[in-house]
Amino acid sequence: MKILTVNCVYREGSTGKIVNDIKNGLVADGHEVITCYGRGDSTDDVGVYKTAGELYSKMNNLSSRITGVMYGGCRLSTARLISVIKKEKPDVVHLHCINGHFVNIYKLVSWLRDKGIPTVLTLHAEFMHTGGCAHALECDKWTKDPGCGSCHRRKTATKSLLFDGTRRMWKKMRRAFEGFDDGLCVVSVSPWLAERASRSPILAGKDHVVVKNGVDTGVFHPVPVERDETVTTVFHATAQFSASPKHAKGGYYLLELARSLVGQPVRFIVAGKHEQIEDVPENVILLGEVKDQKKLAEYYSAADVTLLTSKRETFSMVTAESLCCGTPVVGFRAGAPEMIAIPEYSRFVAFGDVEGLKNALFELRGLKKEVGAQSIADRASAEYDSSVMYAEYLKIYEKLVKEDHGR
């Protein structure tokens, strides 16, 4: 088989790594893989196409902030991407995160539908079924027909400077998927996300399946590290750490929890980009961004518990990576994490419940010593290893190709 993958980035970020893991599995099994991406550095890798320039994407981003429509425009880069698909003639096109202002999503989806090209759409966020925002939070306007409009989160969710284009986006996404019933498989990375996607009029009635994101257990596994047994170490990994109570990643609540435990033998280690934060509690260490995955695995392994404070997550690679390193997880109920985590090694409480978070932390802080990090990691590896994810995608590809040949 020949699989053509489209993603925002190449070998970067969580989705870039996931795409690469799937590619490695396919190549090892003798299949051909073509990769198209739009953002980041150029590459000379064989079979890899960068379809948009950085300045071009930034200009389209600015245009979308004026029009209020995030996933349109990009005529030249979309034409280039389609020309690559025509040239390579893949058996299956696999769409991942394509919201980086490098492709006109409406045109690409409509074209794949009209040409009858077997397509896998993996939902890593919510924008494909909400028509606009990546995280709908408590809003359910996207479940109506027509959806959205009069968006109270317009500026934060769509970055629009002038116009509310949320209903227009919703309608355009709905039209793009209309009639795309045969040859389309919608993959959600968690049961929580699949349930929401299937409720949207945009993707209702499509073929929905769940494939959990995979973890490279060659990197994320228990690592021998020095541990201070007199102190409970809590690790927190995030893309962006903020002290603002409005920030979606919930750093504010970690700081509140830390303040309540000053003077006790508990320390918090935070990995992630962060702003200048005043009055950081003495028991909090801000590492900044940690790009080295092996170093990240060491921090997971050194911790007694990993802490999640996000308001909403569609999967939670932090949960999967932590468990693969043999470290239990506590956090807020954020949608997907509590559904994809291993119940015996995790606890989740209502968002914003700092006292509940503290109780969960104390409940699980000794579990790693009792059960053993390797026992937790073995169970997690069977659940999250990249090979498990790849095997599920291979079944989907083979099914789509078989159905396409039968038509």
N, C-alpha and C positions, 0 to 999 in steps of 0.2 A: 504494500500500500504506500501511497504518497500522501502525507498529511501536511497541510499548510496552516501554520499557526499565526494568529495576529494578536499582538499584545502591545501595550503602550511602551514598555521598556524591554530591553534585552539583557538577561542575566543580572538584573538589578531588582532590588525590592522583593517582596514576598512573591508577587505574581511572576516576576522574571525568573526566580529560582524554581517555581513550580513548573513553568513552561519548559525550563531546561531539564528538569528531572524527567518529565514526560518524553522529551526529545531523546534523552540518553537511553531510556527504556526501548523506544522505538528503534533507534539505530542499532542497539545491541541485538534486537530481534530481526535485523535485516531489512527494516522499512526505511523509506526515504522521508526526510523532514525538511520542509522549507519554513523559514521564520521571517515574518515581517513585523517591523516595529516602527514607532514614530518619534520617540523621544530619547535623548541621551546621546552619547558619543557614537560616531560612525565606527564601522568595523569592516574588515576585509574577509571575515569568515565566509567560507563557501556555503551557499544556500541561504544566506541571510541578507535581507534587504531592509535598509532604512528608507522609509517612504516619504519622510517630511524633514525639512530643515528646522532648526531651533527657532530662528527668527520668524519663519513662516508660521510655525505653531503659535508663537507668542502673539503674532498679529491676529491670528484667528481667535485666540483667547480674548484679546482686547475687543474684537468685533462682537464676540458673543456677549460681552458685558454691556455693550451698547444695545444690541438687539434683544437681549433677554433669552436667546435660544442658544443653548450650550453645544448641541451635538450636530449642528449643520455646517455650512461653509465648506472649507477645505476642498475646493473643487480639484485643484491640481494634484494634491497628495492622494485624494481618493481615486482619481483617474489612474495615477501611477500604481496604486495598490491593486486596482482591478486589472490593470495590464499585466501585473505579475501573476495574478491568479490565472488569467487567460494563457499566459506563456507556460506556466508550470503544470497546468491541468491536474490539480490534486484530486485524489479520490474523496477527501474530506477537508473542509475548512473548519478550523477550530478557533473561535473568537473568545478571547479572555477579557482583560480590562482594556477597553478601547475608548476611554473618555479623556484622552490627553490632548485634545484639540489637534489631532493629526489625521482624522478621517471623518467624513460625513457619515455618521452611523445610519441615518435614515436611508441614504442612497445605497450604502454597502449592503445592508440587510435586504432591501428591496431587490437589488440586483442578484444576490444569492438565491433569493426566493424565485425570481422570474427565470433564472437559468437552471433551476432545479438541482443546485449543487448541495450535496449532503453537508449539513452544517451542525456543529456542536457549539452551543453558547454556554459558557461557564459564567455563572453569576458570582462574582467576588464581592459585589456591593449591590445596592438596590436600584441604581439609576435606570437599568433596562426595563424593569417592571413598574417603577414609579413614573417613568417618563422624564424625570428630572433629578431629584436629589438622591445622593448616595446613601443617606440614612434618613428615613422618613420619621423616625422616632415615634411620637404618639399620634401623628397625623394620619388620617385614613382617606383623605380626599382622592388619592390615587386609585382607590378601590371602586370609585364611582364611574359612571359612564354618561357624559364625558367627565374626565377626572381633572383634578387640580384647578388652578385659577385662584385669584385673590389670596396669594400665598403670604402668610404672615412671616415666613422665614425666607422671603425672596432674596434678600441681600446676602444672607449667610449661606443659604442652600444653593443658590444659582449664581451668586456673585454679580447679579445684574445691577448696573448703576442707575438705570432709568426705567425700564419697562418690566412688567410682570408677564413673562412669556411662558409661564408654567403650563397653562392649559394648551397653548399652541404646541409646546414640546410634547405633551401627553398625546395629543391628537396625531402628531407626526409619527411618534413611535408606534401608536396603535395601527396607523395605516401601513407602516413598514412591515409589520408582522402579520397583517391580515392575509389569510390564505396560505401562510407558511406553516402548513400542518404536516405534510409529508416531507421527510428528509431533514427534519429539525429535531434535535434533542437538547432540551434545556437542563443543564446541570447546575444544581445548587451545592454549595460547599458545606451546608448544614441542613438538617431537617427543618429548623426554624426558618431559614431563608426559603426553602422549597415551599413551605406552607404559605408564606407570604406571596411568593411569585405566582403560585397557582391561583391565588385570589384576585390577582390583577386582571382586569379586562384585556390588558395588552398581551399577556401570556397565558390566559386561561384556556384550557382545552388542549394545550400543547403536551408533548411527551416530556414529563418531568422526572428526573432521577436525582439522587444524592450521591456525590462522591466527595468524601472528606479530603481536605488538603493533605499533602504528604510532607513528611519531615525527613531530612537527610540524617538518618541515625548513625551514619559514619562520622558525623560531626556532633550531633546532639545525642549524647549518651553519658552515663556517669563518668566523670573525670576525676582522677585522684587529685585532691587539693587540700591544702592546710585549712583546718576549720577550728575556730575558737568555740569549744564546746560549752563555755560558760555564758555565751551570748546567743540569743535567738536571732538569726540573720534572715531578713525578709528582702527578697529581690523583686524589683519592679522594672519591667522592660516596656518601653513605649516609643513610638515615633517622635512624639512631642510631649514634653512635660511642662505643664503650666500650673501656676498657683490660682488661676481664675476659677471661681465656682461655676462659671458658665462653659468652661472648656470640656469638650466631649470625652476626653481621655481621663478625666477625674483626678488629676494630680492634687487638686485642692483637698480631696478626702484623704489621700495618703498623708499629706502634711498634718491634717487634723488628727488622724490616728497616731502619727508619730508624736505630736505634742502631748497627747493623752498618755503616752508611755515614756516620756522623758523621766530619767531616774531609774527606770527598770532596765534589766539586761536584754534589751531589744534594739537592734539597729536596722535601718532601712538603706538599701543600696539601690540607686535609681540609674538606669541606663537609658539615655534618650536626649535628643536636643532639648535645650531649655532656655527660657528667657532669663533675664536678671531677676532673681527672686530675693526679696528682703525677708529677714528674720527666718531663715531656714533653721528648723530645730537641730539641736546639737547631735541628735541621733540619726540624722539623715545625711547620706553621702551622695552628692550629685556627680556622676561620672561623665556626663555628656554623652554624645553619640558613640556607640560601640559598633564599629563596622566589621571587626574581625569575628567571624562566626565561632571560631574555636574559643576565643576569649569569652564570648557570650555563653557558651556551653560551660565554661569554668565557673562563671558567676551563678548560673542555674545550679550547678553541682555543689557549690559552696553554701547555698542557701538552705534553710530549713523549710521555708515556704516561699512560693512565688505569689505576688499580690496583683490582682486585676482590679482596676477602678473605672473602667470605661462605662459610659452610659449605654452604648450599643456596639455590638460586634457581630459580623456576619459569620465568622468562624472563631478565630483567636489562635493564631500561630503560637503565641506566647504560652497558652495552655498546653498545646501539643508538645512544644519544644521542652517545656519545663518537666512534664511527665516523662518524656523520653530520657531526660537527664536524671530521673528518679526523684524529682522534687514535687511534693503535693502543691495544690493550688487553692487559694481562697480568693473570693472576689464578689463583686456585685452581679446580680442577675442582669445580663445584658443582651439576652436573646439567644444567641448561639452557644456561648461558652458552656453554660450549664447543661446543654443538650449534647455537646460533643465530648465533654470531659468524662473521665472514668469516675463514677460516683464514690467509690471507696476511697479515692485519693483526692477529693475536692469538696469544697463547701461554698455555697453561694447564698448571699443575703440580698434583701431589697436595696435598690440603688439609693445611696445617701445614708444608709444605716451604718454609721461608724461604730456604734457599740456592738452591733451584730457582727461586723467585720472583725472587731477585736476578739469577740468570743470564738469566732471561727478560727482565727489565727491561733489562739491558745489551744483550741481543740486539736488542731492538726500539727502543731509545731514539733511534737515528739513522734509523729507517725513514721517519718523517714527512718529513724533509729529502730523503731519497733519492727517494721516490715522489711526494711532493707532497700536501699536505693536501687539495687539491681533488680529486685523483684518488681518494683514499680515500673522500672524502665522496660523490662521484658514484656509486661502486660501492655504498656504504651506502644512499644515497637510493633506489636502484632496489630495494633489499631491504626497507627499513623504512619508507619514506614512508607517511604515514597514508592516502594515496589507494590504496595497494596493499592495506592492511588493509580499507579500506572496500569495495573491489571484491570481495574474497573474501566478506565478510559479505552483500553484496547478492545474490551468487549463492546463498548459503544461504537467505536470506529467500525469494527467488523460487522456489527448489526446494520449500521447505516449503509455500508458498501453492499452488503448482501441484498438489502431492500432495494437499493438503487439499481442493482443489476437485474432484479426481478420485475422492475417496472417497465 
